[in-house]
Amino acid sequence: ATSGIGKAIAFGLACEGEYNLALCGRNEEKMKSIVEKLEYVVPADAGIFARTFDLTNEADSIQFVHEVVERFGTVDVLINNAGANTAKGKVEDIKTEDFEYMLKLNAVAPFVFMREVVPVLKAKKSGMVMNILSSSCLYASEMAGSYTASKSTLDAMAKVLRREMRPYNVKVCSVYPGGVDTPFRTNDRPDYLKPKTVAQAVINAIKLPDEAAIDEIVVRPFVETNFR
């Protein structure tokens, strides 16, 4: 939640005035700044719980979920947003260790969160798992083999989880943003989506009445013209 889409979602939910927020990220300084700003927005009867750690550390992720449940008593919505594209290049040039890291961050880490939160949602037969994926799951792009494969792995897992959770009235929503103008990119792209635009789509899906579920959301800037 310390930058980009995650940060926009956190502030968007805070402005709704009805959510407790459990936030995590890697950068302690950024998290401290965000929490201080959120405290001006979040109502007094709501709460903010924040921790900083590396999501590729499974033990820390599990501990975070346990602390959240202990603090707030339950979980209503899990938003898996963390991700990175640190291994750009042609498939023939990808190093095994770089690919393995991308899988660990973009697929294994969010899987751990889903595995730990799902029992809580099943027990109360309500709630949502929201995975922020990428349009790369839908449209192949050169130089993005590791990122595409790792996000697509999470996409496949989410589709299975969606079927498994239907009998328990638990929603599983996959969001496929196109290009977004965030620090995720090395160059500014003002013609791309704003983080708050993606955040609004996420919040709209969360607020949907219990009898309906949005399974998939594709939101893309007009400058992208590849269609399936």
C-alpha positions in Angstrom: 0.0 0.0 0.0 3.0 2.3 -0.1 2.7 3.5 -3.7 0.8 3.4 -7.0 -2.5 1.4 -7.1 -2.2 0.1 -3.6 -1.8 3.6 -2.1 -4.8 4.8 -4.2 -7.0 2.0 -3.0 -6.0 2.6 0.6 -7.0 6.3 0.4 -10.1 5.5 -1.6 -11.4 3.1 1.0 -10.5 5.5 3.7 -12.6 8.2 2.1 -15.6 5.8 2.1 -15.6 6.1 5.8 -16.6 2.6 6.7 -13.5 0.4 6.6 -10.7 -0.6 8.9 -7.5 -0.8 7.0 -4.7 -3.3 7.4 -1.8 -2.2 5.2 1.6 -3.7 4.4 4.5 -2.8 2.3 8.3 -2.9 2.2 9.3 0.7 2.8 9.0 1.8 6.4 9.4 5.5 5.7 6.7 5.5 3.0 4.4 3.5 5.2 4.8 5.9 8.1 4.0 8.9 5.8 0.9 7.2 4.4 -0.4 6.2 7.8 0.0 9.8 9.1 -2.0 11.1 6.1 -4.7 8.5 6.4 -5.2 9.4 10.1 -6.7 12.7 8.8 -9.2 10.8 6.7 -10.1 7.6 8.5 -13.0 8.1 10.9 -12.3 7.9 14.6 -14.3 4.7 14.9 -12.3 3.0 12.2 -8.7 1.8 12.5 -5.4 1.5 10.7 -3.0 -1.4 11.2 0.2 -1.2 9.3 3.3 -3.4 9.0 6.4 -3.3 6.8 8.1 -6.5 5.6 9.2 -8.3 2.5 6.2 -10.3 1.1 8.6 -13.0 -0.2 9.1 -13.9 3.4 6.3 -16.4 4.0 6.5 -16.4 7.8 6.1 -12.6 8.0 3.1 -12.7 5.7 1.4 -15.4 7.8 2.2 -13.4 11.0 0.7 -10.3 9.4 -2.6 -12.1 8.7 -2.8 -13.5 12.2 -2.1 -10.0 13.7 -4.8 -8.5 11.5 -7.4 -11.0 12.6 -6.4 -10.5 16.3 -6.7 -6.7 15.9 -10.0 -6.5 14.0 -11.6 -9.9 14.7 -12.0 -10.8 11.1 -11.1 -10.0 7.4 -13.8 -8.9 5.0 -11.7 -8.2 1.9 -8.2 -9.3 0.9 -6.5 -7.2 -1.8 -3.4 -8.7 -3.3 -1.7 -5.8 -5.0 2.0 -6.1 -4.6 4.0 -7.0 -7.7 7.0 -6.0 -9.8 8.6 -6.5 -13.2 12.3 -6.8 -12.3 13.3 -9.2 -15.1 12.5 -7.5 -18.4 14.1 -9.1 -21.4 13.7 -11.7 -24.1 12.8 -15.2 -23.0 16.1 -16.5 -24.2 17.9 -14.0 -22.0 16.0 -14.5 -18.7 18.1 -15.8 -15.9 16.6 -18.6 -13.8 17.1 -16.8 -10.5 15.4 -13.7 -11.8 12.4 -15.7 -13.1 12.2 -17.6 -9.8 12.1 -14.3 -7.9 9.3 -12.9 -10.1 7.3 -16.1 -9.4 7.8 -15.8 -5.7 6.8 -12.1 -5.5 4.0 -12.1 -8.1 2.4 -15.5 -7.6 3.6 -17.3 -4.4 3.4 -14.3 -2.1 -0.3 -13.5 -3.0 -1.1 -17.2 -2.9 0.1 -17.3 0.7 -2.2 -14.5 1.6 -5.1 -16.2 -0.1 -4.4 -19.5 1.7 -4.3 -17.8 5.1 -7.3 -15.6 4.6 -9.7 -18.0 2.9 -10.6 -20.0 6.1 -11.7 -16.8 7.7 -14.0 -15.9 4.8 -15.3 -19.4 4.5 -16.2 -19.5 8.2 -18.5 -16.5 7.9 -19.6 -17.3 4.3 -19.0 -13.8 3.0 -16.2 -11.6 1.8 -13.9 -11.1 -1.2 -10.5 -11.9 -2.5 -9.3 -9.2 -4.9 -6.2 -9.9 -7.0 -4.7 -7.0 -8.9 -3.2 -8.8 -11.9 -2.3 -7.2 -15.3 -3.6 -7.0 -18.9 -0.4 -9.0 -19.7 -2.4 -12.0 -18.6 -4.7 -11.4 -21.6 -2.3 -9.9 -24.2 1.2 -11.1 -24.8 4.0 -8.5 -25.0 7.6 -8.9 -26.0 10.2 -8.4 -23.2 7.8 -9.3 -20.5 8.1 -13.1 -20.3 8.8 -13.4 -16.5 6.2 -10.8 -15.5 3.5 -12.3 -17.8 4.2 -15.9 -16.7 4.2 -15.0 -13.0 1.0 -12.9 -13.1 -0.7 -15.6 -15.2 0.2 -18.1 -12.6 -1.7 -16.1 -10.0 -4.5 -15.6 -12.5 -4.9 -19.4 -12.9 -4.9 -20.0 -9.2 -7.5 -17.3 -8.7 -9.8 -18.9 -11.3 -9.6 -22.2 -9.4 -10.2 -20.4 -6.1 -13.3 -18.7 -7.5 -14.9 -22.0 -8.2 -14.0 -23.4 -4.8 -15.4 -20.3 -3.0 -18.7 -20.0 -4.8 -20.5 -22.5 -2.4 -19.4 -20.3 0.5 -20.6 -17.0 -1.0 -17.1 -15.7 -1.1 -16.2 -13.6 -4.1 -13.0 -13.8 -6.0 -12.3 -10.9 -8.4 -9.5 -10.5 -10.8 -8.5 -7.1 -12.0 -6.5 -6.7 -15.2 -5.2 -3.1 -15.5 -3.6 -2.0 -18.7 -0.8 0.7 -18.5 -0.9 2.7 -15.3 1.1 5.9 -14.7 2.8 4.9 -11.4 6.4 4.6 -10.0 6.2 1.0 -11.3 7.4 2.5 -14.6 10.8 4.2 -15.2 9.2 6.9 -17.4 6.2 9.0 -16.8 3.2 8.0 -18.9 0.5 10.7 -18.5 -1.5 9.0 -21.3 -1.9 5.9 -19.2 -4.5 5.2 -16.4 -4.2 7.1 -13.2 -3.9 4.9 -10.1 -7.1 6.3 -8.6 -9.0 5.2 -11.7 -8.0 1.6 -11.1 -8.7 2.1 -7.4 -12.2 3.3 -8.2 -13.0 0.2 -10.2 -11.8 -2.0 -7.3 -13.9 -0.1 -4.7 -17.0 -0.3 -6.9 -16.6 -4.1 -7.0 -16.1 -4.3 -3.3 -19.3 -2.2 -2.7 -21.4 -4.4 -4.9 -24.4 -6.0 -3.1 -23.9 -9.5 -1.6 -26.1 -11.2 -4.2 -23.9 -10.3 -7.1 -20.2 -10.8 -7.9 -17.9 -9.2 -10.4 -15.5 -12.0 -11.4 -13.2 -10.0 -13.7 -12.4 -6.3 -14.4 -10.4 -5.2 -17.4 -9.6 -1.5 -17.3 -7.3 0.0 -19.9 -6.2 3.4 -21.3 -7.5 4.4 -24.7 -4.0 4.5 -26.1 -3.8 0.7 -25.9 -5.2 -0.8 -29.0 -4.5 -4.5 -28.8 -7.8 -6.4 -28.4 -8.5 -10.1 -28.0 
